[in-house]
Structures are given as C-alpha cells and as structure tokens.
Amino acid sequence: MTEDIFEQLNSLNVRLHALNEQGLVLTLAAFADDSLRDLLFAYMFKNAAAKKLISGYDAPLGTFSAKINAAFALGLTTNGQYSDLNHIRTIRNMFSHTWGQISFENIDVKKHIIALNYSNLHLEFPVTLREKLETSASSLLLELKVAISRIATERDNPIPIGSRIYAGMPGEPESNFDLCISKLGEINQAFEAATGEQKRFLVHAKKIWTEKCLRVISHSSEDIKDLCIVKLLEYVTPSETRFSYIYEGYRT
C-alpha cells in the first residue's frame, strides 16, 4: 500500500508541475470534488437515492461546498482535511470568478495557501506558494483516495441501521419454528388462488413470517440451525430472504 501511495503521489506531481497557476487551482479543486463524490458514494448504500443526492441536476450534494460539509458531518474527513478543502474551494472561486489578473501573490489567495496544513508526505519545506499548494493538496487527495478504498472495503455489504418492528414470539424456539413453518405453508397455499391486493398482502405476510422464522433460528442451539435453514428453504426461496440481514449469517 505504501509503495502504491508514493507512486500515485509522484504521478500526480508530474501532472501538476506542467500546469499554470489557474490550471493548477482548477485541476486540484476538480480532483478534490471528484474524490469527495467517490468518498460519499462509497459510504452510502448503492441505490437510486444515493445517486440523486450526489449527482445529476439540482442534486443536494452536487456542489463542492455541500460535499465538503457532508463528508465532514459524516465523520469521513478530519478537521484538518475539512479546513484544507474549504481553503482550496475558496482559492478556486477566486481564480474562476475573477475577470482580471490574479496570482498566488494576491493577498487573499496567499492567505488561504499559507493556511493549508503541511503535507505529511513531503518532508522538505515548501519554499514557494505554488510548492505549498501542490504538496498540501496532493497529499490531501491521496488521503481521500486511501479513505475511499478503505470505506468501500469495510462497507461492501453494510447492514441497514433503519429497521421495521416485528412482534415477538413467546415460547420455546422449537414450537415457534414449527408455527412459522405452518404459517408459511398456509401462505404458499393461499397465494395460488389470491389476486390483486390479497396477493400483495400475502407477499408482505410471507416476509413477516420468514423474518420471524429467521429470528427463531438465530436463538436456537447450534446443532439444529442448519437443519432449520434447510427446512425453511422448502417454503421460501433464497431470494425471498434477501431483505433480512439475519440470513446473511447462514449463507455458504
């Protein structure tokens, strides 16, 4: 991992050295914006709502500023990274919204460059303002890239925090399991003749009794869990259990 980071750092620095001041600022800001988008998306569940939040017309998190605030609010960036990202955003705005000549020596631009945290990857003192911006920003971009990779791995199959409420079942696990299987059998039989809203309700009821069954199994002794799963799969398909995170623990 360390070797990869320094290879990426060297490659990035080569690209940045060839740019003029305006090109450097706009490129760094664009890279940071894209990195924050990827960071937020890596953290979110992969669904249509996540895409609507981050990209597309009038997306709530579509702006650089919104992404910076969202990532920090979710704990995906540090205090120092949050500060540096805002300085880069402000510098970008100065270069992109000014009609006249502007350079790193501009008193307002200079103030924001000086305020950037020093790079953890460059051990020599940055003599010029350009060197300070390049080293600080490139280090920040690589830190975000590492965070994206780590979060994507950790949240490859995340468990939702939100949940529905299911009524409990008093009694012993064995009798409760038999009751669940009996109910699932009745639902399967009724489904064949059902139509319209009744069929929709039976799909809903099957999910409830499948979830109840899985919860009963999770509290059963280890020596019978596999047998219970095999029995359950005589009444429901694996795809009909995907809504439940409990079933994940029984997959092979």
N, C-alpha and C positions, 0 to 999 in steps of 0.2 A: 504493500500500500504506500509506504514512504517513497519508494523509488518512482511509483506512478505519479505521485503528487508533484515531485520535483521535475519530472519530465513534462507534465502538463504546465507547470509554472514557467519553465524555460520556453516552451512552445508559445504560451500566451505572451510572454515578454517580447519575443521576437516580433509578433504581430503588432504589439502596441508601439514598439520603437519606431515603426515606419509611418506612424500617423502624425498629422499636425495637431496642434492643441485642441482645436474644435473637434476633429475626428476622434482624438483620444477620449475626450469627455463624453461625446455621444455614444461611442462604442462601449465604454465602461458602463455607462448607465443602461444601455440596451442589454448588455450581458447580465447585469445585476437584476434588471426587471425580469428577464427570462429565467434566471436562476430562482428568483422568488416564486415565480409561477410554478416551476417544477417542484420546488420545496413544498408549497402549499398543496399541490395536487398529490404529491407522494404521501402527505399526511391524511388527506381526505379519503373517504370511501369513493371507489371508482363508479360513479353514477352520473346521470344527466344533470342533477342539481349541482354537483361539483364543477362540471364544465361551464354551466351557466354562471356560476359565481366568479369564475376566473377569466373566462374568455368569451368573445362574442360581443355583439353590440350592447352597450349600456350595462356591461357586467359590473356588479357591485365591487368586485375586487379587480377590475380591469386596469386601474391606474397604478402607476409606480408607487405613489403615496399610500394607496389603500393596501397594496401588497406588503409594503414595509410595516404598516401598522398591524395588519392581520397576523403576519409571521411572528412579530414580537408579542402580540397579545396571546398567541397560542403557545408561547414558550419555545418557538423554533429557532429564534435568534437570540444572541446575548445582548446585554446593554451596550457593549462596545460596537457590535455589528449594527445594531439599531441606529446608533449615533452616526456611524460611518455611512450607512445607507442614506440617511437623511442629508448628510453633507454632500454626498455625490449627487443626490436628486436636486439639491439647491444649486450646485455648480452647473449641472446640466441645464436647468431652467435659465440660468444667467446666459449661457452660451447660445441656447436655442431661441430665446425670446428677446435678444438684443440686436437691434438693427445696425448699430455702429461697431467699431473695432473693440474687441475685448480679448484680454490675455490673462495668463496666470498671475501677472503682476498687478492686475486690477485689485484694489484694496479689499473689496468684498470677496472676490474669488480667492485671493491669497489667504484671507481669514479662515475660510472653510477648508482649504487644503491643509493649512497648518494644524487645524483642529482634528484632522484624521488621526486615528491611532496608528502607531508604527507597526510595520509588518512583523509577524512572528517568524517569517521565513527568510527575510533578508537581514543579515547581521551587520551590514555596513551602514553608516549614517547617510541618509539621502541628502545630498548637497543642494540640489535644486528643487524647486517646487514641482516640476514635472516628475522628477525621480520620486519625490514623496507621494504624489498621487498614483503613479504607476505601481510602486511597491505595495502601498497600503491597499489599493483597490484590487490588485491581482491576488494578493493574499486573501482578501475577503471573499473573492469569487471562488477560490479553491476551497475555502472553509465551507461555503454554501454547497459546493459540489459534493464534498465529503458527507455533509449532513443529509443531502438528498439520497445518496447511496445507502447510508445507514438507516434512515427512516423508511425507505422503500423496502428494505430487507426486514426490518422489525414489524412493519405493518403490511406484510404480504397477504395475510389473511386475518384482518382485525375483527375483534368481537364488538358488536354494537353496544354502546352504553345505554341507549334507549331500549325500552322493553315494554311488552304488554303484560297485563296481570292475568294469571290463571288461578282458578280456585284450587285449593289444596285437596288432598285425599286422605282422610283419616283411615287408620287401619294398617295391617301388615302389607309389606311390599308384594308378597305372593298373591294375596287376594286382590290387591289393587291392580296388579298386572293382568290378572285374569279378567277383571272388569273392563279394563282398557281394550283388551283384545276382543272381548264380546261386543263392546260398543263399536269398534272399528268394523267388525263383521256385519253388524246391523246397518252401518252407514254404507258400506260397499253394496249391500243387497238393495237398500233403498235407492241408491244412486242410479241403478239401472232403469228404474221407472220414473225418475224425477225429471222435471223440466223447469225452465225459467229460474225464478228466484229460489225455488226449493232446491234446485241443483246447486246454485251458488251457495246457499246456506249449508248444504251437506259438505261442500269443499271446505268451508270455514270450520264446521264441526269436526271434520277429519283432522284438520290441523290441531285443533284443541286436544283431541284425544291422543293424537300422535305425540304431542308435547308432553301430555300427562304421562304417557307410557314411557317416554324417554327419561322423565324425571324419576319415575319409579325405578327404572333400571339403574339410574345413576346412584340410587341409595340402596341397591341390592348388593348381596355378597358377591365377591369377585368370581367365585366359581360358577355362578349361573348367569352372569351378564352376557356372555357370548351366546348362550342358548336363547336368552330372551331376545337379543337382537335378531337372531335367525328367525325366531317365531314372529316378531314384529314385521319383518320383511316379507312375510307371507300375506300381509294385509295392506302394506304400503310399499311403494317403490322408493329406492334411494333418493330419487329426485323430489319426492314428497316430504323428505326430511330436511332438505337443504335450508329451510327457513330457520331451523333450530341450531344454535351453536353447540348444544349438548351433543348432537350426533357426531360432531367433528371428532370427538374423543374415541369413537368406536369405529372409525373408518380405518381400513388397512391399506 
